Amino acid sequence: MAEITVADRVVSGKYKALNLLSIAKMGIKNGPYDMARDLIRYPWLWELLKVNRLITKLTDGRSGNYRKAISMLIHEVTKEVINLLEGIYFRKDRLVLHEDMVPPEILRAMGLSPWMPEVLGILLPMLEPRAMEPYIDVAENEGVPPDVCSLPKAVIGMTQKNFLPPAIAVVTSNLPCDGGMTSYLYVEKKTNAPVFRLDIPHNFKEARAEKYFAQELRRMIQWLEAHTPGRMDWDRLKSICEERNKMQEYELELWDMVSQRPAPLSAEAVYLAHLWFFNVCSGLKSATKVFKKLVELAKENRDKGVSALPDEKYRALLWNPPTLHAMDLFVWAEKNFGVTCVMDSMTFNRLPFINTSSEESMLIGIGRNIMNGPMARHTRGPIENYFDDMFYIIKHFNVDMLWMAGHIGCKNTQALNTIMREKCREAGVPLLIIDYDLSDTRIVPREGIFSQVEHFMENVMGVHSQMTA
């Protein structure tokens, strides 16, 4: 365990103060009356005020550039959430709801203001573990089966409670699963806004599929121009795509350093950065700056021979979505077993840069990114889509074990667990399948998740905990 210095505490304290300052500025800009009205209209805003809890949770026992990277990352996420909220406050006439599988590059190029309904279902459990449970209950009371993924159930629950901001249009797709698609039927009915549904082919890696989906995106643009004030600015889209390419360059540089043993940065500095900035803020200069800073911190550690985890004993690959209501899983695993997460399935991809030479090439590149979205790229099409990346990561990143986050609502991955056991056994890769639910602590609480890890480490890896939970 790293020794926490005064300088370390100053770093995390600095970013906590910056978060409070950013929140205060938001309140002042919105005005006291409107802010009070919005806190009543959107009670989930209260949960966002707990952001500094996440810094405390994720910097516990971490020091140096690792601590700085995590603190900086959470602060930048806070700033981007505030930017999104300003769309609700000040740009209601251009507010478009978009599914999490449809990144906002095109919407921003059209001068529209994006809001992702799933963003709260992802973010709030990190801040307050039980935040989504009331909305999950509302969805189940509406007749949604209990074993459906809790993320679309959270969206349905918030929709039924009228807690989504009013939008002029909705854009969704047939990804990533039946539950995700179904949730937008509730959104459509409740918001009374026109809805556009992107059709993504099953065998999405074929050249024919890429051309087809580029035409789908062009059709979406035409539809948005007919139903919203937005107008496509192709030069602006080119700038957004080029900025995304820059961010991707920095991320590839970060991956190269993370693949080295020991890793100069790991865990949330890798997967939370990608989860937020590639899916919510792709193409923004502020997002590129975050990855530039992460690379600088990683390089500094690497050049000084400093690792994220002072005593890195094991490297894990996390497969499936992270344990949102137990975000400190790897904080705990680092301290107890010397296990660090160097890569996860939601982050790793082998997608080329977007070619910005023409309208068509940009649409093909953006379309490729959408069709290869998180979860969808592994659970759609032939079974090779699921396992090829898995074993490539294990080899390339020198991984010691695979931790499968066995989210009970993810039927696609649950169906492949037996095959995965067989393949891991053949490859000699220790496999842990963690039973849990993405956003519902009542299925398996934080202590239950940690207990499963502890049993695996002791009984399979033959390692005893260095500390108590």
N, C-alpha and C positions, 0 to 999 in steps of 0.2 A: 504493500500500500504506500502511495506517495506521501511525502511529508508536506503538509499544507502550510505555506508561509504567509506572512503578513501581505506580501505582494500578491499572492493568489487571492486572498480575501478582498483586497482592494480591486482586483480585476472584476470579480463577480459582482462586488458592490457597485462598481462604476456602471456596469450594464443594467443592473437593477434600477439604478437612479435614472439612467437614460430611458428605460421603459416607462417609468412613472412620469417623466417629463413628456414623452411622446403622447401618453394617454391624456395628460393634462392639456396639452396643446390641442388635441382632438376635441376635448370638451369645450375649450374656449372657442375654437373655430365653429363648432356646431351651435354654440350658444347655450346658456343654462336652461332656458325653457325647452328648446328642442331636444337637448340632451336628456332632460328628465322625462320628456314624452317618449323618447326612443328607448330609454331603459324600462319603461312600462310596456311599450309595444313589443320590444325584443328582450325578454328577460334573460336570454342567453348572454347578453352583453356583460352581465354581472360576472359570469364565469371567466370571461376574457380578462377581467381585472386581476385574476389570480396568476398571471403569467410568471411573476417572479418566483412562484413556488416551483415552477419547472426548472428554473436556473438552479435553485437550491437542490432540487432532487438530482439533477444530472451533473452537477459539479462536485457532489459529495465524494471525497477521497481522490479527486482528480486535481492535478496541479499543472503549472507551467503553460505551455502553448496549447495543450489539450484542453485545459480549463478555459483558457481564453477563447479557443475556437468554439466551444459549446456555448459560452456566454454570448459571444458575438453573434452566433447563429440564431439564438433565440431572440435576441434584440432585433435582428434584421427581419425575422418572421413577424415580430410584433409591429414593426413599421409597415410591412406589406399588408398585414391585416387591417391596419388603420387606413391605408390607401384604398383597400377594397370597401371598407365601411363608408368612405367618403362618396363612393358611387351610390350607396343607399341614401346618404344624406343630401347630396348636392346634384346628382345626375340621374334622378329617377326616370326622366324622360328617355334615357338611353340604357337603362338597366336590362341586361339579358341574363337569364339563368342558363347555365351550361353544365352539363353532366361532367363528372370528374374524368371521364374517358375522352372528353373533347377539350383539349387545351385552348387557351383564350387568344392565341396569336392572331387569328383572323378577325375575331371580334374587336381587338384593340386596333388593328389596321383599319377597321371600318369606323373608328371613332365611337365605338360602343363601350359600355361599362359592364364588365363581366362579374357575375357572382355565381360561385359554385355551391349548390345546396349541400353537397357532401362535405364541404370544408369544415363545418362545425362538428359533424360526426367523427371526423378525423382528429381535429384539434382539441375539442373540449375534453374528451376523456384523458388527454395528456395532462390537462390542468386540474381537472376534478374527475377522478375515476368513475364516479356514478352519474355523471352529468347527463348521459344519454338514456339512462334507464327509464325515466318517466315517458320519454317519447317512444321508446321501444314498446312500453306497455300500451300506449295509445294505439300504435299500429296493430298489435296483437288483438286488442279489443275491437278493432275494425275488421278482424277476420284474417289477418296475415298470419300464416303458420309460424309457430315458435322457432322452427329450425331454419327459417330463412335468415340470410346474413343480416346482422344487426345494423350495418351501415345503411342499406336502403330502408330498413325499418325505422331508423332514426330520422331519415328524410321524410318518410311517410308520416311519422308522428308529428314532426315539426310543421309539416304541411297542414295536417288536420287541426293543429292548434293555431293556425294562421300566423306562424312565427317566421315564415319566409318573406323576404321583402317583395313588394309588388313589382312585377316585371312586365315589359312590353312584349317580350317574346321568350321562348324556351327552345334550346337546342340540345338534343340528346342523341343516343345511338342504340344499337343492339348489343353493346358491350356493357360490362364484362360477363354478366350472368343473367339468368331469368329474374332474380330478385331485383337487380339493378334496373333492368328494363321496366319491370312492373311498377316500380316506385314512381316513374314519370307519368303513369296513368293517373295517379292520385294528384301529382303536381298539375297536370293539365286540367283536371276537373276542378281543382280548388282555385287555381289562379285565374282561370278563364282567359289565359294568354294563348296566342297561336303557338303551335309546337312544330318543330322540324325534326325529323328523325333520320339520322344518317344510316345508310345501309352498308354494313361492312361484310365482305365475303368471308366464307368459312376458311378457305385456303388463301389467306391474306398475303402470303409471301410470294405468290406468283406475279409475274410482270403484268399479266392480264388484269389481276385484281387491283394492282397499283394504279393502272390507267383508269379502271372503272371507278375507283374511289376518288381519284382526282376530279372526275366529272361530278361525283356526288358533292364534293366540296364546292365546285363551281355552282352547282344547283343550289346549295345552301346559301352562297353569297347572293345569288339572284333573289332567293326567297327573303333573305334579311333586308335587301334593298327595297323589296316590295312591302315589308311589314314593319320596318323600323326607319328612323331617320339616318341610319348608318349608310355610308357609301364607301366602296372599296377604294383604298389608296394603295396601288401596287408598289409605289416607291416606299411607302411606309412599311408595307409588309416585307419588302426586301431588307430594309434596315432591321426589322424585328428578327428576321431569319438569320441575318448575319450576326446579330448580337447573340442569338441562341447558339450559333456555331462557335463563337468565342467562348461562351460559357462551357460548351462541350469540350473544347480544347483544354481548358483548365481542369475539367473533371478527369479527362484522360490522363493528364499529368499527375493528378492526385492519385488515381488508381495505380499508376506505375510505382509511386512511392509506397502506397499501402500494400502492394504485392510483396514488398521487401519485408524480411523478418529480422527484427521486430518492426512493427508498423509505427511510423511517426505520428499518425492520427488514426482514429478508428471509430467504430460504433456510430453514434449520432452525427458526428462530424462528416461521416460518409453517407449514411442512409437518410437521415432527416433532411440534410441539405438537398439531396436529390428529390426526395419525396415532395418537398415544398416548392423549391425554386424551378424545377423542370416541369411540374404539373400545374402550378398556380401562377408563377411569375416569369415563365419562359419568354425570352426576348427583351426583358427590361435590363437597362444598364446597371441598375442596382443589384440585380441577381448575378450578373457577371462579376461585379465587384466582390460579392460574397465568396465566390469560388476562387477568385484571384487571391483574396486574403487567406483562404484555407490552404492554398498551394504555398503561399509565402510562409505560413506557420509550419506546415509540414516540412518544407525545405530547411527551415531553420533548425528544426528538431533533427532531421536526417543528417545535416552537416555537422551538428554537434554530437551526434551519436546518442541522441535522446529519443526514447520511444514513448508512445502515448501511455502505455502501461509499463511501469518500471520493471516488472518481472513477468514478461509475457510468456506463459507456459503453453497455452493452447490458442488456436485460431479457429473460430467458428464461422460457418456460412449460415445465415438466417434465411429460411425459405418461407414465403408467404408474407402477408402483412405483419408488421410489428405488433407487439402486445401493447396496444395503446393505453390501456388502463394500468399497465405495469411497465411504464416507460423506463423505469430504472432497473430493468432486468439485467442489462450488461454492466451497469454500475455495481450491482450486487455480485454478478458473476466475476467481474474483474477482481474485486476485493476478496471474494471467498475462494476462487479456484484459479485465478490467473488466466481466465478465458476472456478473450476480446473478440468482437465481431468485426471482421475485416471487409465483408461484403454481404449484400442481401439480394434476393431475387427481384425485388421491386426496383432496385437501382441498376443492376448490371444489364447492359444491352449491347448489341453489336451493330447499331444503326449508323449509317454514314451521315456526313454533314449534309445539310440542305443545299442543293444547287440553286443559286439565286439568279441564274442567267436568263430565266424567262418566267412568265406566269405559270406555264404548265409545269416546269421543273420545280417551282416552289410548291405548287399544289401536290405534286407527287411526293416531295420530301416531307411536307407537313402531314400528308395522308399516311405515309409510311410510319411516322411517329405515332399517329393516332391508332392505327391498326396494330401497332406493336406496343400498345399501352400497358401499364402495370397490370399484372395478373393475366390480362387478355392474351399477351404474346405467348404465355406458357400453357394456357388451358383452352386454346382454340386451335383447330387444325389437327394434324397428325401428332402422335405421342412423342415424336422426336422433339417437337417444340418445347416439351416439358423437361426432358431429361438431358438434352445436349448441352444447354447452358449450365445446368446443375453440375455436371462432371467436368466441364471446362473450367468453371470457377474453382472447383475443388483443387484442380491441378495447377491452374495459373496463379492462384493466390495462396498456394501452399497451405490449404485448409486441413485441419486435423479432425474435424467433426461437422456433421450436418445437423442443425436444429430446425426441425420442421414445425412451424407455428400452426398447429392443427386446428385452425378456426372452425368451430362446429358448423357455422353457416356456409362454409365454402365447399359445396358439394363436389365441384369439379376436382379439387385437390384431394378431398376425402376419398374419392373413388380410386385414386391412384396410389394410395398409401401402401397397399400390399405389394404392388409392382416396385415401388420405391424401396421397400424393405429388401426385396430380393436383389435389386441392383446394387444397393449399398453393401449388402452381405457379400456379393460377388466381388465388389471392388475393394472390400476391406475398409469401408468408411463407417465409423461409428455413427449411428443415427438415433436421435432423440425426437420423438413426436410429442409435442406439448399440447395436451388437451386444454382448450380455453375458448372463450368467445371474444371477438374483437373489442366490443364496447360494453359488455354486460358482465359485471363482476359477480353476479349471482350464479353464473354457470360455473366458473372456476375463479376464486378470488386470487389476489396477488400472492398470498401465502401458498396457495395450491400450485400456482405456476412455479414458484421458487422451489417448492418441495419436489416437484417432478424433476427439475434440473439437478437438485442435490442428490436424489436417488440415482439418476443417470451417472453423474460424475463419480459417485462412490461405488456403484455396482458394476458399471461398464468400463469406466476409465480408471477405476481403482485409486481415486484421489479423494481425500477427506477435506472437508471445509476448513479453511484457515480462520474463519470467524463464525459467529452466530448471525443468523438473519436478523 
